[in-house]
Amino acid sequence: MDQNAVYVQVVAFLAEATAAPEGGFRPDTRLFDEGLQLDSFATVELISRIEEEYDFEFSDEDFIPENFVDLSTICALVETYLARAIDNEGG
């Protein structure tokens, strides 16, 4: 899956979790401070939707602030999992 597809999907999930219009997001849109200010419910919803869509579970070690700064950092984390899945399949 290409990076743009991951970004588009994560933006859609974020729009659902926040009831914000999809067009208002950019890669540098911050998820918490000085940005969307996601609450715990929206954060859990976003993470659950990502895990469900891509059929993986984030590890406990992934839940560090650096992975959830903005859209680009969370998309990079998702892309890491997708790359691992491809590598594990031998492709």
C-alpha positions in Angstrom: 0.0 0.0 0.0 1.4 3.4 -0.9 2.0 6.2 1.6 -0.8 8.4 0.1 -3.3 5.6 0.6 -2.4 5.2 4.2 -2.6 9.0 4.7 -6.0 9.2 3.1 -7.4 6.3 5.2 -6.0 7.7 8.4 -7.5 11.1 7.6 -10.9 9.5 7.1 -10.6 7.7 10.4 -9.6 11.0 12.1 -12.5 12.8 10.5 -14.9 10.2 11.9 -13.3 10.3 15.4 -13.4 14.1 15.6 -16.4 15.0 13.3 -14.0 17.4 11.5 -14.1 17.8 7.7 -11.4 15.6 5.9 -10.3 18.6 3.9 -9.0 20.4 7.0 -6.1 18.0 7.6 -2.5 18.2 6.5 0.5 15.9 7.2 1.7 18.3 9.9 -1.7 18.6 11.6 -0.9 18.0 15.2 -3.0 15.4 17.0 -2.9 16.9 20.5 -1.1 20.1 21.5 -1.8 23.2 19.4 -3.8 21.0 17.0 -6.8 18.8 17.1 -6.5 18.3 20.8 -7.8 14.7 20.6 -9.4 13.5 23.8 -8.9 9.9 25.0 -12.1 8.7 23.4 -11.1 10.0 19.9 -7.6 8.6 20.3 -8.8 5.1 21.2 -11.3 5.2 18.3 -8.6 6.3 15.9 -6.2 3.5 17.1 -8.9 0.9 17.0 -10.0 1.8 13.5 -6.4 1.7 12.2 -5.8 -1.7 13.9 -9.0 -3.1 12.5 -8.5 -1.8 8.9 -4.9 -3.0 8.6 -5.3 -6.2 10.7 -2.5 -5.6 13.3 -2.2 -4.4 16.8 0.2 -1.7 18.0 2.6 -2.9 20.5 2.8 -1.3 24.0 6.2 0.2 23.0 4.5 2.1 20.2 2.5 4.3 22.6 5.1 7.0 23.0 4.5 10.7 22.2 6.9 10.7 19.3 4.6 8.3 17.3 1.5 10.5 17.8 2.7 14.0 17.2 0.9 14.7 13.9 -0.6 12.9 10.9 2.7 12.2 9.3 4.1 10.4 12.4 1.1 8.2 12.9 1.1 7.4 9.2 4.8 6.5 9.3 4.0 4.1 12.2 1.2 2.4 10.2 3.5 2.1 7.2 6.2 0.4 9.4 3.6 -2.2 10.3 2.5 -2.7 6.7 6.2 -3.1 5.6 6.8 -5.7 8.3 3.7 -7.6 7.1 5.0 -7.6 3.5 8.5 -8.7 4.8 6.9 -11.5 6.8 5.0 -12.7 3.8 8.3 -12.8 1.8 7.2 -10.1 -0.6 
